[in-house]
Amino acid sequence: MIQSKPTRRSSAPVSVAGAILAPLCVLLWSGPGIAASACLKGVALNKLCLELTSVPGTSVQPSGLADTKTYVKYDVTIRNLVSATSRNVAATLTVAPTPSSALTFTANAGLACAVSGATVSCLGDKLDGVDPLTFTVTAEAPQYPATVTEMVATGVIGWNGNTAQTSQTVAVSNTAGESFIPKDTEVTLATNDSDDVTAENPRYGRITLPPQPFDYVATIAVVADAPANSNCISGIYFSTDGGPFICRDNETPGRAIRIDVGPAEFTAANPAVYTEKWDTTIVPATQLPPNAAAPTGTPPFATFTAPLSAQGSATAAYNALWLQCSTTVPVGPPCISSVQQLANGDWQAVGLRTNDGVTLVRSPLAPLQAVLDFLISRAEAQIVPKPDIGFMQ
């Protein structure tokens, strides 16, 4: 028998029409930090400058928090602001604390670079006023549990015995859920370092991103609310793809989970795997746990997805996904692989995401939002169905 959390669930009955879940929202957008710069001073020296940018720009998840490494990338640009050519311009980048694994770097054709410990040192044969010299450094984030709260990268430019320096600071946080991801690397991100949800903090999310043939930045975080769903009327979702479903009322605030996967692409053979947990206090009492006859629960479990504009606003054109992954009757990603009610009453779901069909994780032109809810059948909801034409997308 599954035990609930009586201290966290209200004893008042929960009506089907009024049961509102805090949704899971996936929003895709991120970017580098603001560039820091340093220039050599003096009448003959103020033409040489170094610019330093970190990716991600503000915070990074500690390595090992979600069982994989995480990273910060540093972009260094050396410019000559006048037309005269300068030779033997030196630049270094030092990362503190010293990463657990060796720094890696790439540099353009005008630089010769080498790595030693926590420092990458480069020397430019010549630097004119047309083409800058550039190099990038990738550093592993401090190990979880992190004993430091920040990574500091210091860039130094030197020429003719004169130097200038600048730095970038990236916070190391258990709730950052963010990382630079090198190509051909799998990374798992989580909203925090504990999946123990409570009535006060009822949401937890985790996503495993399979290797991609390019670098990108990804983030996952709990946010305060979800965009409105135009098909959600008084807590009930109607659409041509089924329903009605229980949904978050547009006038009711709800916690959400936002995930930015940049240009990452997922296929049925290489899907992103997401895990969500939510506290029993935000699950309707009408939702029954899975059993042999109903492997995702009764009523079945469902997710909603809706595209967002390039600016991050919702189109409110939601679609529903509730099919369970299966090999017997082939149902592959995108699909829901498992739903559980845990011994303490909390709920957990695992699903697979692709870039195809109605459950896009990312399109080439716009990000995409997903909302985690429960499917409520029309018969159990005891609702007279409204004309589908009024809720078509």
C-alpha positions in Angstrom: 0.0 0.0 0.0 1.4 3.4 -1.0 1.6 5.8 1.9 1.0 9.5 1.4 2.3 12.6 3.2 -0.6 13.5 5.5 1.2 16.5 7.0 1.6 18.0 3.5 -1.7 17.3 1.8 -4.8 19.1 2.7 -7.7 17.0 4.1 -10.2 19.0 2.0 -11.5 17.1 -1.1 -10.0 18.1 -4.4 -12.4 18.6 -7.3 -11.4 17.4 -10.7 -12.2 20.7 -12.4 -10.5 22.8 -9.8 -7.3 20.7 -9.2 -4.5 22.8 -10.6 -0.9 21.4 -11.0 2.2 23.6 -11.1 3.4 22.9 -14.6 6.8 22.0 -16.1 7.8 24.7 -18.5 10.8 24.3 -20.8 12.2 27.6 -22.1 15.2 27.7 -24.3 17.5 30.7 -24.2 20.9 31.6 -22.8 24.1 33.4 -23.7 27.6 34.4 -22.8 28.5 37.0 -20.2 29.5 40.6 -20.8 33.1 41.0 -22.1 35.7 42.4 -19.7 38.7 44.2 -21.3 42.1 45.5 -20.4 44.3 47.8 -22.6 48.0 48.7 -22.3 48.4 52.3 -21.3 50.8 55.0 -22.4 51.4 57.2 -25.5 52.8 54.4 -27.6 51.0 51.5 -25.9 47.3 52.3 -25.8 46.6 50.4 -29.0 46.7 46.8 -27.6 43.7 45.4 -25.8 42.5 42.0 -24.5 38.8 41.1 -24.2 37.6 38.2 -22.0 34.2 36.6 -22.1 32.9 33.6 -20.1 30.3 31.1 -21.2 28.1 30.7 -19.3 28.3 34.2 -18.1 26.9 34.2 -14.6 26.8 30.7 -12.9 27.8 27.1 -13.5 26.6 23.8 -11.9 29.4 21.9 -10.0 30.9 18.9 -11.8 29.5 15.7 -10.4 26.3 17.2 -9.0 24.3 15.3 -11.5 27.0 12.6 -12.2 28.7 14.2 -15.1 31.3 16.9 -15.6 30.3 20.5 -16.3 32.3 23.3 -17.9 33.0 27.0 -18.4 34.5 28.3 -21.7 36.5 31.5 -21.9 36.9 33.4 -25.2 39.9 35.7 -25.4 40.3 38.3 -28.1 43.5 40.4 -28.6 43.0 43.6 -30.7 45.3 46.3 -32.1 43.3 49.5 -32.2 45.6 51.3 -34.6 47.0 50.3 -38.0 50.7 49.8 -37.0 51.7 46.2 -36.6 52.9 45.0 -33.1 55.0 41.8 -32.9 55.5 39.3 -30.1 52.2 40.2 -28.2 51.7 37.8 -25.3 48.5 36.8 -23.6 47.7 34.4 -20.8 44.6 33.0 -19.2 44.7 31.6 -15.7 41.7 29.8 -14.0 41.2 29.6 -10.3 40.7 27.3 -8.5 42.8 24.9 -10.6 40.4 22.5 -12.4 40.5 18.8 -11.7 41.1 18.0 -15.3 43.5 19.6 -17.7 42.5 22.8 -19.5 41.9 22.5 -23.2 42.3 25.3 -25.8 41.9 26.3 -29.4 43.7 29.2 -31.1 43.6 30.9 -34.5 46.5 30.7 -36.9 48.3 33.8 -35.6 48.9 32.4 -32.1 51.2 29.8 -30.6 49.8 28.5 -27.3 50.7 26.0 -24.6 49.0 24.9 -21.3 50.7 24.5 -18.0 48.6 23.7 -14.9 45.8 26.3 -14.6 47.3 28.6 -17.3 47.2 28.8 -21.0 50.0 31.0 -22.5 49.9 32.4 -26.1 52.3 34.4 -28.2 51.3 36.3 -31.3 53.9 36.8 -34.1 52.2 39.9 -35.3 49.0 41.9 -34.5 47.8 44.5 -37.0 44.7 46.7 -36.8 42.7 44.5 -39.1 42.6 40.9 -37.8 42.4 40.2 -34.0 44.1 37.2 -32.4 41.7 34.8 -30.6 41.9 31.7 -28.4 39.4 29.8 -26.3 39.9 27.9 -23.1 37.6 25.2 -21.6 37.8 24.5 -17.9 36.0 21.9 -15.8 33.9 23.3 -13.0 34.8 22.6 -9.4 33.8 19.2 -8.1 30.6 18.7 -6.1 30.2 19.3 -3.2 32.1 22.5 -4.1 34.1 24.2 -1.4 34.4 27.4 -3.4 31.6 29.7 -4.6 33.2 31.0 -7.8 35.5 30.4 -10.6 37.8 33.3 -11.5 39.6 33.6 -14.8 42.3 36.2 -15.2 43.5 37.4 -18.7 46.8 39.2 -19.1 48.2 41.0 -22.2 51.8 41.9 -22.4 54.1 43.7 -24.9 57.5 45.3 -24.6 57.6 44.7 -20.9 54.2 46.3 -20.2 51.2 44.3 -19.0 47.5 44.8 -18.3 44.9 42.4 -16.9 41.2 41.8 -16.5 39.1 39.0 -15.1 35.7 37.2 -15.2 33.9 35.6 -12.3 31.4 32.8 -12.6 29.4 31.7 -9.6 29.5 28.0 -8.7 26.1 27.1 -7.4 24.1 23.9 -6.6 21.0 25.6 -8.1 22.7 27.0 -11.2 21.8 24.1 -13.5 24.0 25.6 -16.2 27.0 24.5 -18.2 29.0 25.1 -21.4 28.9 21.7 -23.2 31.8 20.8 -25.5 31.0 18.9 -28.7 30.7 15.1 -28.4 30.1 15.4 -24.7 27.1 14.2 -22.6 26.1 16.4 -19.7 23.3 16.0 -17.1 21.9 19.2 -15.5 19.6 19.4 -12.5 17.6 22.2 -10.8 19.4 21.6 -7.5 21.5 19.0 -5.7 18.6 17.3 -3.9 15.5 15.8 -5.5 13.6 15.9 -2.1 10.6 18.0 -3.0 8.5 19.6 -0.4 5.3 21.7 -0.2 7.4 24.8 -0.1 9.7 23.6 -2.9 7.5 21.2 -4.9 9.4 21.0 -8.1 12.6 19.1 -9.2 13.9 18.6 -12.7 16.9 16.8 -14.3 17.8 16.4 -18.0 20.5 14.3 -19.7 21.7 15.8 -23.0 23.3 13.3 -25.3 26.5 14.3 -27.3 26.1 16.9 -30.1 28.5 17.6 -33.0 29.0 21.2 -31.8 29.5 23.3 -28.7 26.5 24.9 -26.9 25.2 26.1 -23.5 22.4 24.5 -21.6 20.5 25.5 -18.5 17.7 24.1 -16.2 16.1 26.1 -13.4 12.9 26.4 -11.3 11.1 29.7 -12.1 8.0 31.3 -10.6 5.4 30.9 -13.2 4.5 29.5 -16.6 3.2 31.3 -19.8 -0.5 31.3 -20.3 -2.2 28.4 -22.2 -5.0 29.7 -24.4 -6.6 26.2 -24.4 -6.7 26.1 -20.6 -10.2 27.3 -19.6 -10.9 27.3 -15.8 -8.3 24.7 -15.2 -9.4 22.4 -18.0 -7.6 21.9 -21.3 -9.5 21.3 -24.6 -8.0 20.7 -28.0 -8.2 18.6 -31.1 -5.5 16.3 -29.7 -7.7 15.0 -26.9 -8.8 15.9 -23.5 -10.1 17.4 -21.5 -7.0 17.6 -19.4 -6.3 19.1 -16.0 -4.1 22.2 -16.6 -2.8 25.2 -14.8 -5.4 27.9 -14.8 -4.0 31.0 -16.5 -4.9 33.2 -13.5 -3.3 30.8 -11.0 0.5 31.2 -10.4 2.5 28.0 -10.6 6.2 27.0 -10.3 7.8 26.0 -13.5 11.0 24.4 -14.8 12.9 26.2 -17.7 15.4 24.4 -19.8 17.6 26.0 -22.5 19.3 23.6 -24.8 20.4 26.1 -27.5 20.7 24.5 -30.9 20.9 21.0 -29.6 19.1 18.4 -31.7 17.6 15.2 -30.5 16.4 12.2 -32.5 14.5 8.9 -31.7 17.9 7.2 -31.7 19.5 9.9 -29.5 16.8 11.5 -27.3 17.2 13.8 -24.4 16.1 12.1 -21.1 14.2 14.2 -18.6 13.2 13.4 -15.0 10.6 15.4 -13.1 9.5 15.2 -9.5 6.7 17.1 -7.7 5.4 17.1 -4.2 2.2 15.2 -3.3 0.6 18.5 -2.3 0.3 19.7 -5.9 -1.1 16.4 -7.3 -4.9 16.0 -7.5 -6.3 13.4 -5.2 -8.1 12.0 -8.3 -4.8 10.8 -9.7 -4.3 7.1 -8.9 -0.9 5.4 -9.0 0.3 3.1 -11.8 -0.6 -0.6 -11.8 -0.3 -3.5 -14.3 -3.4 -2.4 -16.2 -2.6 1.3 -16.1 1.2 1.6 -16.3 1.2 5.5 -16.1 -1.6 5.8 -13.6 -5.4 6.4 -13.7 -6.1 8.7 -15.4 -3.0 8.4 -17.7 -0.2 10.8 -17.3 0.3 13.5 -19.9 2.6 16.3 -20.9 1.8 19.5 -22.8 4.1 21.3 -25.2 3.8 24.8 -26.8 6.2 26.7 -29.0 7.7 30.0 -27.8 8.7 33.0 -29.9 12.3 33.9 -30.4 11.8 36.5 -27.6 10.7 33.8 -25.2 7.0 34.5 -25.1 4.5 31.6 -25.4 2.3 31.1 -28.5 -0.2 29.3 -26.2 -0.7 26.7 -28.9 -0.3 23.7 -26.7 -0.3 20.0 -27.7 -0.6 16.9 -25.5 1.7 13.9 -25.2 0.6 10.9 -23.1 1.7 7.8 -25.0 4.0 5.5 -23.1 7.2 4.3 -24.7 6.8 0.8 -25.9 8.6 -1.9 -28.0 5.7 -4.3 -28.1 3.5 -1.8 -30.0 6.2 0.5 -31.3 6.0 3.8 -29.6 9.3 5.6 -29.6 10.5 9.0 -28.6 8.9 11.4 -27.9 7.1 9.4 -25.2 6.8 8.9 -21.5 8.9 6.0 -20.3 7.7 5.7 -16.7 5.5 7.2 -14.0 5.8 6.4 -10.3 4.2 7.4 -7.0 6.9 7.0 -4.4 6.5 5.6 -1.0 6.2 9.0 0.6 3.5 10.1 -1.8 5.6 12.2 -4.1 5.4 11.6 -7.9 8.1 11.1 -10.5 8.0 10.8 -14.3 10.7 10.0 -16.8 10.3 10.8 -20.5 12.2 11.0 -23.8 12.3 14.0 -26.0 13.2 14.5 -29.7 13.0 17.4 -32.2 10.2 15.8 -34.2 6.4 16.0 -34.1 4.3 17.9 -31.6 6.8 17.5 -28.7 9.7 19.5 -30.2 12.4 20.3 -27.7 13.9 22.8 -30.0 13.1 24.0 -33.5 15.6 25.9 -35.7 13.7 29.1 -35.4 12.2 29.1 -31.9 12.4 27.4 -28.5 9.7 25.2 -27.2 7.8 25.0 -23.9 6.6 21.8 -22.2 4.1 21.6 -19.4 3.9 18.6 -17.1 0.3 17.7 -16.0 -2.1 14.9 -15.6 -4.6 13.6 -18.2 -8.2 13.5 -16.9 -10.7 11.7 -19.1 -13.9 13.4 -20.1 -16.0 10.8 -18.3 -14.2 11.1 -15.0 -14.2 14.9 -15.2 -18.0 14.9 -15.8 -17.7 17.8 -18.2 -20.0 18.5 -21.1 -17.5 18.8 -24.0 -17.3 22.1 -25.8 -17.1 22.3 -29.6 -13.6 21.3 -30.6 -13.6 24.1 -33.2 -13.4 26.6 -30.4 -10.1 25.2 -29.2 -8.4 24.3 -32.5 -4.8 25.4 -32.8 
